[in-house]
Amino acid sequence: MFFEGFRLETREANGIALRLRRGGAGPPLLLLHGNPQTHAMWHRLAPALARRFTVIAPDLRGYGLSAKPPVSADHAAYAKRAMAQDMAALMRGLGHPRFGVVSHDRGARVAHRLALDHPEAVERLCVMDIVPTLHHFEHADMAFALGYYHWFWLAQPHPQPERLIGQDVELWFDIHTSREPKDKGFFHPEARADYLAALRAPGTVAAICEDYRAAATIDLAHDRESRAAGRRVACPLLALWGRKGKIGQWYDPLAVWRAYAEGPVSGHAVESGHYLAEEAPEEVLAALDAFL
């Protein structure tokens, strides 16, 4: 069953309507998805986690069927600070002032900012297949530019990437998700359908581009301000990455995260490509069971 036992609902938080799934009982656990996905990426993990936790899996602003603020010159509506405020407000509104976070890809960048801006709220943090945005840009080289070329393309001025993606959204989705591994059979048909329906919804592609434009501009300003102030992740942090992906090839992920955290940092590679939760759910669950 797809999200058996979960409720699908829409709630307002921080002035934004957020679609989410909610289920289970126990300590609160927030799941944050990546791009070009929706909360549906957690379909193999959420039911298992719901045996021990109250699981909340929203669509980030701009993604899925959540609200999509318009494009702006400063991209502030898609700053990770604004997206993190959404999550803090959502969890408070659900009666969870303190909670754990499990996150992947773009959602992990939101989670990183959430842990910096709301340290009183984040009890534990798992990030999957990322190092901090600031580290990426400050250590960019030819391998990064070629391997993560989409970071630079999606950040081009509106509406250049939007117009090209809009010509064939499904083709773009398949190209974007084919970096590792080549076989994408791990995408559940209902999850894939949800991803594509969201991409076809008005405003989603522009929102994704704004997310990447923010990452290359306002997010870097916020990250440098936090670094200058000596603010680092205070809670325990688990970093997981795909052994077949790029993160472990380019970086020593644990060493990088220890430079951005003052709490304990642990983690390891998972036998997968970029989409850990969908490619290797049992291995991810085992790591989360020990960490959470």
N, C-alpha and C positions, 0 to 999 in steps of 0.2 A: 504494500500500500504506500501511496505517496503522502508523506507527512501524516500518517495515521495518528489520530488522537489530538491533532492540532486544530486550533481555530484560525481562520483567515479573517483578518479585520483591518480596518483603517482607523488610525488614531492621529490626533493633532498634537504636535510637540514643537515648541519654539516657533509657533506660527506656521508650521509646515505639516501637511497631511502625509502620513507615512503608512504605507501598506506593510503588514507584518503577519507572521504566523507566531502563535503562542501556544505552549503546551507543557505538560509535566508538572512536577511538584518538587519543592526543595529550594536550596539557595538559588538566587537569580543568576542567569548566565546569558549574556548578550552575544549573538553571532553576527558578524559583519562580513558581507560578501565582497567580491571583487568585480572587475570589469572584463568582459561585457555581460555580466551575469546579474542575477537577482538573488533574493534570499533563497530561491529554489536550489541553489548549489549545496545547501546543507541537508538535502533530503535523506542522505544516507547516514548522517551523523546525528541530526536533531532527535529522531525518535529514541536512539540509544541513550543520548545525553539526558533526555526527558525522564528517564527512569530514576535519575538522581537529582536533577535540577529543574527549576522553572526556566524554560528556554524561550527566549524572545529573539526572533529572527526577522528584522525589518529590511525593507528595501531602502537603501540610502537615498537622500534627496537627489533628484535627477535621474535615478535609476528605477528600473522596474515600473511599478504603477504608483510610486510616490510622487509628490508634487515636484514640479520642475521650474524653479525660478528662471527668469529670462537671462539671456546673455547680457553681460555688462562690461564696460571698459576695464574695470579693475578686477573682475572675476571674483569679487569678494563673496558672492552668494555661494560659490563652490570652494572657498577656502576650507581646508580641513578643520580650521577652528569653528567655522559655522556648522559644518557637518557633525563635528564632535558635540557642539552645543545641542543639536537635535537629539543625539543619543542620550546625553545626560538628562535632558528634559523629558524624553520619552520614559526613561527608566524611573525617574522621580514620579512621573505621573502614574506609573504602574505600581507605585509603592515600594520601589527598590532604590534607595539612596546609595547603596553600595553593592557592587556586583562584579562578577568575573567577566572577562571578554575573550572571545576566540575570534580571530580575524584572518582574512586572506587578502592579499593583493591590495587594491585600492582601499578596501575596508580596513586593512591593517595600517594604512597610513592615517586614516581617520582615528583608529584605535590608539596609535602612537600619540597623536595630538590630544585625544581624550585623556590619556594617562598624564600628559604634561599639564593640561589646563584644569583637570578635575581629579587631582591625585587622591582626594578624599573619597572619590566614588569608585575608583578602579581597584579591586582587591587583588586580582591576578590577571595577567595579560599573556595571551598566546598570539604570536604573529607568524603567518605562513608565507614563505617565499618572497620576503622582502628584506632589504636593509633600509635605513632611513633615507628619505628623499634627498635630504641635504648631502648625505654621503655619496649618493649616486651622482649628483650633479658636480660636486666638488672633486670627484675622482673619475670623471667621464673620460674615456679614451675611445679609440676607434672600435674596439670590440663592443663596448657599451653602445656606441652610436649605431652600429650595424645590428646588434642583437636586440636593442630596444628602440629601434628607429621610430616606432609608433609614438613614443614620448614626444619626439620633436615634430612629427607630422601632425598629431592631434592638437598640438599646442599652436599651430599656425593660426593666423587671424581668421575670425569668423567672416564669411561662411565657407571658406575654402575646403577644409576637410569634410564639413557637413554635406556639401553638395556632392562630393565624390562618393561618400559612403551611401548617401541617399539614392544613388543610382541602382544599387543592388545590396541591400542590407544583409541578406543571407550570405552572399558571396563574401562580403567584408567580414562577417562573423566567422566564417569557415577559414578564411586566410588568417585572421587575427588569432584564432585558437589553435592553429596547426603548427605552431612553433615546436612544441614538445608535448606529447609524442605525436607522431603522424596519425596514428589510429585514434579517432575521437569517439570510439564506441562506448566509452564510459559515461558520456552524457545521456542521462535518462531521457527518454522521449518527451515526458511531460516537462522536465526541466528545460530541455532545448526549446520546446514550444514556448515556454514562458519567457526565455531569453529573447527569442525572436519577436514575440508579441510585444515585449517591452521596447525593443529597438524600433519597431514600426510605429509605436505610439508617438504622437506629436511631442516634440521637445526633447526626447531622450538622447538622440545623437548629439544635438547641440549641448546638452548637459554634460555628456561624457567629454566632449571637447573642452568645455569650460573647466571640468575637473582637471584636465591635463594642463590647460593654460594657467590655472591657479597654482598647480604644482611647480611650474616654471617661473612664477612671479611672487605672488603674495604669500604662498606657503613658505618659500625660501626666506622671505623677510621675517615671518613669524619664527621659523626655525632658528635663524641667526639671533633673533632677540632672545629666544629661550636659552641658546648656548651662551650668549653673553651674560645672561643672568644666572648661569650655573644650574639651570633647571634640567633635571634628567628623570627618567622613569624611576619611580620610587618603589613600585611593587615588584614581586617576583615576575620574571619574564621567561617565557618558553619560546624559542625560535625554532621553527621547522622549515625545511626547504626540500625541494625535489632534487633527488640525486641526478636525474636526467635533465634538469633545467640549468639555468645560467647562474643563479645566485652563488652556489657552491663552487662554480668554476672561476668566477671573477673575484670572490671575496672569501675571507674567513668570517662567516656570519656571526659566530659567537664573539669573536674579538671585536667586530664592529659594534655589535649591540652592547657589549660591556663598556664601550666608550660613551654610550648614550644612556646608560642606566646606572643607578646607584644601588639598586636592589640586586638580588641574585639573578644570574642569567644562566639558563641551561638550554639544551636542545641538540638536534641531530638532523641528518639527512633522512628523507623518506624515499622508499623505492617508487618514485613516480616522476612525472614531469611537473609542470606548473600547477596543475589542478589537483592538489593533494587530497582534498576532501572527497572528490569524486573518483579519483584513480586508485587511491589506497586508503579507503575509509577505516579498515580494521587497524592498520598501523597507526593512523592518526588517532583513533579512539584509544588505543593502548597508551600512547604518549599523553593524551589528555587525561586519561584515568589516573595516571601516576602524578601528573602535575596539579590537577584540580582537587 
